[in-house]
């Protein structure tokens, strides 16, 4: 599994429509509207690097209201949530 976090600046007034377009794309598991320097954050999860390249360069670029992106490719995942779920299997 290849995971990336994409930080996006979107044209004014287009955050919700862009978020909806993003969530419709296969490989995008979550989209967050955020405060701060960026407008949206998308979590991308695909099987391999070729799928990631296709998703980022061919599909995200087709959404015209995205003005700027910064893509962060994940090397490892460290998640308290995932660890808690793993150790809670079978416990009630």
N, C-alpha and C positions, 0 to 999 in steps of 0.2 A: 504494500500500500504506500502510495506517495501522497503526502499532504503538503498543502501550501496555504498560506494566509495572504489574502490580497486586500490591501488597503486602497480605498478609492475616494477620489474627489469627483463629485457629480454636479452637473448643472443645477442651478438654483431651481427649486420646485420640482425636481425630477427624482428625488430620493426614493419615494414609494414605487413609482413605475419601474425604475431601474432595479430595485430590490426584487420586484415580482418577476422581471425578465430573468434575473440571475437565478432565482430559485427554480425556474423552469428548466434550466440547463442541467443535463446529466453530469454528475461529478461535483456539483456544488451542493454541499450538505447543509450549510447554514449561512445565513446572511444576517448581519446585525447593523442597525442604524446606530451610530455612535456620536458622542460629543467630542469636540477637540479638533485636531488638525485634519482629520478625515471625516467623510460623511458615512461611508459604508465599509464594513469588513466582511469579506466572504471567506468561508472555509472550504477549500477544495480537497476532495479525496478521490483519487483514481488508482488504477491498478499499476501503472508504470509511467516512466518518464515521457514516453511518446504520447500517451493520453493527456498528460499534463500539458505538454507543449501544444497539442491540438486545442485543448480547452482554452488555454491562456491566449495563444496567438490567433486562433481562428474564430473562436466563439465570443470571448470577452470583447475583442476588438470590434465586433459587429454591433455592439451596443453604443450608439452614437452619443448618448448623454453622459458617458463616462469621460471625464476630462483628463484625469491623471491616475495612474496606478503605481503601487509599489508592491512587488510580489516577494514574499518571504517563504523560501522553501524549507520545510521542516526536516531535521535530521533524526531527532528522537522525540518521543512524546513522554511527558511526565505529567500524570494526571492523578490527583488525589481521588477524584470521582471514580476513575476506572479501577484503581486499587481497592477502594472500598467495596465496589460491586464484585470484584473478583473474590475477595475474602469473605463476602457475605453469602456466597452460594451455599444453599442448603441450610442456612441459619434462619431461625424465625424469631 
